[in-house]
Amino acid sequence: MERKNDMPLWVFLAFSSIETRKGALILIWICVLFTVLCIPVSWYPWIEWIDWSWTGMMAAVTAWYWLALKWVDKNTAWD
C-alpha cells in the first residue's frame, strides 16, 4: 500500500506490505484465530511461556488492524 498524504502513520504501518483488502482481511482473521487459540493454550501448564498476556496482546493487535481497515475503507485508500 502506498502512503497517501492524509493517511495516519498507524494505518500505514498496519498495512504497509499488504496491497489488497482481501489480504488485510486474511491478516485480521488469522489474528482473530490466534487470539481465540491463546485462551485455551494459556491454561496448559506444559506451555509455560504462553500466558494470558499473549491473549491481551493479540486482542490489541487485532483491534489495531480492524480499526486501520475501517479507516482505509472509509477513506478509499485501496487501489
N, CA, C and O atoms as a DFTB+ gen file, in Angstrom:
316 C
 N C O
     1  1       0.839      -1.162       0.000
     2  2       0.000       0.000       0.000
     3  2       0.893       1.238       0.000
     4  3       1.860       1.339       0.756
     5  1       0.542       2.151      -0.854
     6  2       1.268       3.415      -0.883
     7  2       0.649       4.369       0.125
     8  3      -0.566       4.391       0.323
     9  1       1.499       5.144       0.749
    10  2       1.011       6.086       1.753
    11  2       0.472       7.333       1.071
    12  3       1.145       7.952       0.247
    13  1      -0.746       7.687       1.428
    14  2      -1.370       8.911       0.948
    15  2      -0.986      10.057       1.883
    16  3      -0.512       9.823       2.995
    17  1      -1.185      11.264       1.441
    18  2      -0.814      12.426       2.258
    19  2      -1.628      12.531       3.540
    20  3      -1.101      12.957       4.567
    21  1      -2.902      12.151       3.499
    22  2      -3.753      12.276       4.682
    23  2      -3.816      11.003       5.522
    24  3      -4.577      10.942       6.488
    25  1      -3.031       9.989       5.170
    26  2      -3.059       8.710       5.891
    27  2      -2.228       8.799       7.172
    28  3      -1.058       9.179       7.126
    29  1      -2.832       8.446       8.321
    30  2      -2.060       8.438       9.571
    31  2      -0.973       7.363       9.542
    32  3      -1.084       6.367       8.827
    33  1       0.053       7.580      10.314
    34  2       1.168       6.641      10.344
    35  2       0.736       5.274      10.865
    36  3       1.226       4.254      10.380
    37  1      -0.175       5.231      11.846
    38  2      -0.591       3.953      12.421
    39  2      -1.346       3.094      11.409
    40  3      -1.308       1.866      11.485
    41  1      -2.028       3.735      10.465
    42  2      -2.714       2.984       9.409
    43  2      -1.699       2.464       8.403
    44  3      -1.779       1.314       7.971
    45  1      -0.753       3.300       8.032
    46  2       0.266       2.884       7.076
    47  2       1.105       1.736       7.623
    48  3       1.424       0.799       6.892
    49  1       1.462       1.801       8.890
    50  2       2.267       0.726       9.480
    51  2       1.503      -0.589       9.560
    52  3       2.105      -1.660       9.479
    53  1       0.203      -0.520       9.718
    54  2      -0.599      -1.746       9.793
    55  2      -0.595      -2.490       8.465
    56  3      -0.511      -3.718       8.445
    57  1      -0.685      -1.763       7.359
    58  2      -0.842      -2.405       6.054
    59  2       0.243      -2.000       5.060
    60  3      -0.020      -1.951       3.859
    61  1       1.425      -1.716       5.520
    62  2       2.478      -1.236       4.609
    63  2       2.890      -2.286       3.581
    64  3       3.294      -1.929       2.474
    65  1       2.797      -3.551       3.915
    66  2       3.210      -4.589       2.969
    67  2       2.020      -5.358       2.388
    68  3       2.211      -6.386       1.738
    69  1       0.822      -4.882       2.610
    70  2      -0.377      -5.546       2.098
    71  2      -0.974      -4.662       1.013
    72  3      -1.194      -3.469       1.217
    73  1      -1.229      -5.256      -0.129
    74  2      -1.671      -4.484      -1.288
    75  2      -3.179      -4.474      -1.504
    76  3      -3.699      -3.563      -2.148
    77  1      -3.898      -5.478      -0.972
    78  2      -5.327      -5.585      -1.262
    79  2      -6.132      -5.673       0.027
    80  3      -5.604      -5.979       1.096
    81  1      -7.422      -5.395      -0.105
    82  2      -8.331      -5.514       1.029
    83  2      -8.475      -6.981       1.447
    84  3      -8.602      -7.282       2.634
    85  1      -8.453      -7.882       0.476
    86  2      -8.539      -9.313       0.774
    87  2      -7.356      -9.748       1.644
    88  3      -7.537     -10.512       2.592
    89  1      -6.176      -9.279       1.336
    90  2      -5.004      -9.597       2.149
    91  2      -5.129      -9.063       3.564
    92  3      -4.715      -9.722       4.518
    93  1      -5.698      -7.870       3.706
    94  2      -5.905      -7.299       5.036
    95  2      -6.931      -8.114       5.825
    96  3      -6.764      -8.333       7.025
    97  1      -7.987      -8.561       5.151
    98  2      -8.990      -9.389       5.832
    99  2      -8.416     -10.731       6.266
   100  3      -8.742     -11.227       7.345
   101  1      -7.567     -11.320       5.438
   102  2      -6.910     -12.580       5.815
   103  2      -6.041     -12.372       7.055
   104  3      -6.046     -13.199       7.967
   105  1      -5.298     -11.270       7.084
   106  2      -4.464     -10.954       8.247
   107  2      -5.311     -10.795       9.506
   108  3      -4.942     -11.298      10.567
   109  1      -6.432     -10.107       9.399
   110  2      -7.294      -9.887      10.559
   111  2      -7.889     -11.206      11.042
   112  3      -7.939     -11.448      12.248
   113  1      -8.341     -12.062      10.125
   114  2      -8.920     -13.347      10.542
   115  2      -7.876     -14.272      11.170
   116  3      -8.197     -15.028      12.087
   117  1      -6.650     -14.222      10.697
   118  2      -5.584     -15.015      11.326
   119  2      -5.311     -14.505      12.737
   120  3      -5.092     -15.296      13.654
   121  1      -5.325     -13.192      12.911
   122  2      -5.139     -12.632      14.255
   123  2      -6.283     -13.016      15.182
   124  3      -6.053     -13.311      16.355
   125  1      -7.509     -13.018      14.674
   126  2      -8.656     -13.448      15.485
   127  2      -8.489     -14.909      15.888
   128  3      -8.735     -15.271      17.038
   129  1      -8.073     -15.741      14.947
   130  2      -7.857     -17.160      15.242
   131  2      -6.799     -17.352      16.328
   132  3      -7.011     -18.118      17.268
   133  1      -5.670     -16.668      16.208
   134  2      -4.618     -16.794      17.224
   135  2      -5.059     -16.239      18.572
   136  3      -4.659     -16.757      19.615
   137  1      -5.883     -15.188      18.564
   138  2      -6.404     -14.655      19.821
   139  2      -7.265     -15.697      20.516
   140  3      -7.141     -15.907      21.722
   141  1      -8.129     -16.342      19.764
   142  2      -9.000     -17.365      20.348
   143  2      -8.188     -18.575      20.795
   144  3      -8.486     -19.162      21.836
   145  1      -7.173     -18.957      20.034
   146  2      -6.357     -20.117      20.408
   147  2      -5.468     -19.849      21.617
   148  3      -5.086     -20.787      22.316
   149  1      -5.135     -18.602      21.872
   150  2      -4.302     -18.292      23.036
   151  2      -5.048     -18.506      24.348
   152  3      -4.420     -18.721      25.384
   153  1      -6.365     -18.453      24.318
   154  2      -7.139     -18.618      25.563
   155  2      -6.987     -20.022      26.133
   156  3      -6.603     -20.148      27.295
   157  1      -7.270     -21.099      25.370
   158  2      -7.096     -22.431      25.979
   159  2      -5.631     -22.819      26.172
   160  3      -5.300     -23.548      27.107
   161  1      -4.769     -22.344      25.304
   162  2      -3.350     -22.709      25.424
   163  2      -2.747     -22.125      26.699
   164  3      -1.837     -22.720      27.277
   165  1      -3.234     -20.981      27.139
   166  2      -2.692     -20.370      28.351
   167  2      -3.056     -21.153      29.613
   168  3      -2.452     -20.939      30.664
   169  1      -4.024     -22.048      29.526
   170  2      -4.398     -22.878      30.675
   171  2      -3.465     -24.064      30.883
   172  3      -3.337     -24.560      32.003
   173  1      -2.805     -24.529      29.805
   174  2      -1.972     -25.718      29.910
   175  2      -0.645     -25.399      30.592
   176  3       0.045     -24.460      30.194
   177  1      -0.282     -26.170      31.616
   178  2       0.966     -25.873      32.326
   179  2       2.220     -26.284      31.559
   180  3       3.318     -25.844      31.900
   181  1       2.081     -27.113      30.536
   182  2       3.263     -27.573      29.810
   183  2       3.757     -26.542      28.803
   184  3       4.831     -26.714      28.226
   185  1       3.022     -25.511      28.590
   186  2       3.500     -24.412      27.760
   187  2       3.612     -23.193      28.683
   188  3       2.694     -22.378      28.769
   189  1       4.736     -23.089      29.357
   190  2       4.893     -22.072      30.395
   191  2       5.088     -20.673      29.834
   192  3       4.769     -19.694      30.509
   193  1       5.594     -20.556      28.638
   194  2       5.912     -19.221      28.118
   195  2       4.723     -18.538      27.476
   196  3       4.810     -17.362      27.123
   197  1       3.605     -19.247      27.315
   198  2       2.372     -18.618      26.831
   199  2       1.438     -18.448      28.024
   200  3       1.030     -19.425      28.652
   201  1       1.107     -17.202      28.323
   202  2       0.171     -16.930      29.412
   203  2      -0.898     -15.953      28.920
   204  3      -1.038     -15.731      27.717
   205  1      -1.628     -15.389      29.829
   206  2      -2.748     -14.515      29.458
   207  2      -2.293     -13.237      28.773
   208  3      -3.089     -12.599      28.085
   209  1      -1.049     -12.851      28.941
   210  2      -0.577     -11.637      28.281
   211  2      -0.578     -11.797      26.760
   212  3      -0.755     -10.818      26.034
   213  1      -0.383     -13.010      26.282
   214  2      -0.451     -13.255      24.837
   215  2      -1.858     -12.981      24.305
   216  3      -2.019     -12.411      23.226
   217  1      -2.865     -13.386      25.059
   218  2      -4.245     -13.148      24.641
   219  2      -4.528     -11.656      24.575
   220  3      -5.145     -11.188      23.618
   221  1      -4.094     -10.913      25.561
   222  2      -4.293      -9.467      25.565
   223  2      -3.556      -8.784      24.429
   224  3      -4.091      -7.873      23.797
   225  1      -2.327      -9.222      24.165
   226  2      -1.549      -8.637      23.085
   227  2      -2.179      -8.927      21.734
   228  3      -2.252      -8.043      20.880
   229  1      -2.632     -10.149      21.534
   230  2      -3.269     -10.495      20.262
   231  2      -4.597      -9.762      20.087
   232  3      -4.944      -9.383      18.968
   233  1      -5.334      -9.558      21.157
   234  2      -6.589      -8.799      21.066
   235  2      -6.304      -7.345      20.685
   236  3      -7.035      -6.762      19.884
   237  1      -5.260      -6.762      21.246
   238  2      -4.904      -5.382      20.916
   239  2      -4.446      -5.261      19.462
   240  3      -4.814      -4.307      18.776
   241  1      -3.655      -6.209      18.992
   242  2      -3.188      -6.185      17.600
   243  2      -4.357      -6.362      16.635
   244  3      -4.425      -5.690      15.607
   245  1      -5.269      -7.259      16.965
   246  2      -6.452      -7.464      16.126
   247  2      -7.290      -6.197      16.053
   248  3      -7.764      -5.829      14.977
   249  1      -7.477      -5.529      17.179
   250  2      -8.242      -4.276      17.189
   251  2      -7.546      -3.205      16.355
   252  3      -8.209      -2.440      15.654
   253  1      -6.214      -3.143      16.424
   254  2      -5.452      -2.174      15.632
   255  2      -5.654      -2.411      14.132
   256  3      -5.915      -1.471      13.381
   257  1      -5.532      -3.661      13.704
   258  2      -5.731      -3.977      12.292
   259  2      -7.163      -3.689      11.851
   260  3      -7.384      -3.175      10.754
   261  1      -8.135      -4.017      12.698
   262  2      -9.526      -3.781      12.346
   263  2      -9.820      -2.288      12.213
   264  3     -10.499      -1.869      11.276
   265  1      -9.310      -1.485      13.152
   266  2      -9.505      -0.036      13.070
   267  2      -8.798       0.555      11.848
   268  3      -9.323       1.461      11.201
   269  1      -7.620       0.043      11.540
   270  2      -6.910       0.517      10.349
   271  2      -7.683       0.158       9.085
   272  3      -7.745       0.962       8.154
   273  1      -8.270      -1.029       9.038
   274  2      -9.080      -1.423       7.886
   275  2     -10.296      -0.510       7.742
   276  3     -10.646      -0.113       6.631
   277  1     -10.938      -0.177       8.855
   278  2     -12.083       0.723       8.804
   279  2     -11.670       2.100       8.279
   280  3     -12.406       2.708       7.503
   281  1     -10.505       2.594       8.693
   282  2     -10.040       3.892       8.214
   283  2      -9.781       3.846       6.712
   284  3     -10.172       4.756       5.980
   285  1      -9.124       2.789       6.259
   286  2      -8.814       2.668       4.834
   287  2     -10.100       2.537       4.018
   288  3     -10.212       3.139       2.950
   289  1     -11.060       1.769       4.498
   290  2     -12.327       1.626       3.786
   291  2     -13.075       2.962       3.704
   292  3     -13.637       3.306       2.663
   293  1     -13.074       3.700       4.800
   294  2     -13.783       4.972       4.846
   295  2     -13.156       6.010       3.919
   296  3     -13.861       6.828       3.328
   297  1     -11.845       5.976       3.796
   298  2     -11.132       6.977       3.009
   299  2     -10.714       6.472       1.639
   300  3      -9.932       7.126       0.950
   301  1     -11.221       5.326       1.240
   302  2     -10.973       4.716      -0.078
   303  2      -9.495       4.768      -0.468
   304  3      -9.134       5.308      -1.513
   305  1      -8.676       4.215       0.362
   306  2      -7.244       4.234       0.097
   307  2      -6.750       2.978      -0.625
   308  3      -5.577       2.903      -0.989
   309  1      -7.625       1.994      -0.836
   310  2      -7.206       0.813      -1.598
   311  2      -7.118       1.174      -3.070
   312  3      -7.896       1.987      -3.570
   313  1      -6.176       0.572      -3.746
   314  2      -6.006       0.852      -5.187
   315  2      -7.114       0.247      -5.996
   316  3      -7.131       0.383      -7.219
